[in-house]
């Protein structure tokens, strides 16, 4: 429970209705308590941090003025919603964020009526909010709809598709878009829009004219002031390109200080009275109010549990390299070997392991902002001219560029390597970040080579294999560390389409893909079964599969991907094409979106740890247990 002596105002706020009982002059104190409580809570639990600190005042102002949950607020990106969750009935549970059974790290409709739209991927808020505004107008109600887009989300094309639609509609939709401009996503924002907004907020001439004009004109309702306001957009355009939004059909207001809660309330009160599409531009600082987070906005984007008095302390000593580390080292080594290599990331420099590459090869590094579709087609264009692009991307984010992968890369057989991080079960970030579908959506694409790494060294070998292959290829690897296999410094390749027979046993063959190989090998050794590290999802090792089918009585396929259409389906299709009928057991992720929990917990729930795999085998073939008992007794 919250300590009412430390948080006298916030302790009285269970819901936004309670917040509205305070006077406006108490809002700054509430904001400061909310900021302190967020620092304390995330320090206890870990989670997304800097973005939430940057929207404290904005969150307070919105829930103070709007009649939520009847009025709709759509948060984008979702990791800036922790203060929103605290004010909307989840204050005392916020320390459980990202934990099994705890609060979700992103807005989730099933969790609260205040979470109006589920958000994981960015740049969806304006489209969703516009849809809500249209539906509400059609139903004849006048509820207000607000989209809060920030943390780099305005760099994605989908946001402009929605702005273009909303600004050109007749009749005009009643919609407020709040651009939370902190010049950051996870890394620094990039691109022309960022430069434009930077010029806008840095214009001393504009700010001087505005402030001087306010003093000179006095009462905003006098005729001269009204006349000047009608010309405001014209002279704004002389100094800043804010007319971009005006030309798209939005009335632009700003920029204003996003950390002045009273100024926010004043501006929002005016905007509440206006009809048609409105855009409010607010300037915030990611990590605001916690000096360490303000000074290291990348490092404090998301944190493990920490002591707020000391800050995040880096763990000393040697640690196992993650798969992301393996990729980061490989791409630098390969770049030194081949000058044709180009690296592309959609705003995931840190997450995808490209920090070192960006420093050592800045002229061959391309952060395209939150624009996955553009990232893929950019790579296609590079490949057309003889470059060898490597697209470093999370599995769940590649879904956004799927049409481009098919249409622009695969159909044209272009030489692009996809390094797919966070494949399979990801864990605490929940369903929106899970990479459960990639083997299914990749293996059906003609011309693709698809690989799944079982350990760290094999991941490096697969990356070299995909880079050497002339055509589209994908290497898929999980989040975190692997089994601890030493990584060789060489750039060795693997024979395309060849699996690895790990052990030969009797009766049943276990055909495992990627991260499930270690657990599968453990169970196979225990039960005396054949174990194969399949390595390639496409093309499959046809010769080995047919040889094993002739010498075994059953197959088990194992993958940390949904069973439907996955790697195991490929095995079944191959056997069916050869008119081979044999018992098969497909083990994989469930036909459901998994909740947020630790990766190990989710694998266990799906029956994909050693215990679950063993239980599934013995349930299907009970004689395996009897055979093991006899073998143990004989030994």
Secondary structure, 3 states (H helix, E strand, C coil): CCCCCCCCCHHHCCCHHHHCCCCHHHHHHHHHHHHHHHHHHHHHHCEECHHHHHCHHHHHHHHHHCCCCCCEEEEECHHHCHHHHHHHHHHHHHHHCCCCCCCCCCCCCCCCCCCCCCCCCCCCHHHHHHHHHHHHHHHCCCCCEEEEEECCHHHCHHHHHHHHHHHCCCCCCCEEEEEEECCECCCECCCHHHHHHHHHHHCHHHHHHHHHHHHHHCCCCCHHHHHHHHCHHHHHHHHCCCHHHHHCCCEEEEEEECCCHHHHHHHHHHHHCCCCEEEEEEECCCCCCCHHHHHCCCCCCEECCCECCCECCCCCCCCCCEHHHHHHHHHHHHHHHCCCEEEEECCCCCCCCCHHHHHHCHHHEEECCCCHHHHHHHHHHHHHCCCEEEEEEEHHHHHHHHHHHHHHHHCCCCCEEEEEECCECCCCCCHHHCECCHHHHHHCCCCCEEEECCCHHHHHHHHHHHHHCCCCEEEECCCCECCCCCCCCCCCCCCCCCCEEEECCCCEEEEECHHHHHHHHHHHHHHCCEEEECCEEECCCHHHHHHHHHHCCEEEEEEEEECCCCHHHHHHHHHHHCCCCCEEEEEEECCCCCCCCCHHHHHHHCCCCHHHHHHHHHHHCCHHHHHHHHHHHHC
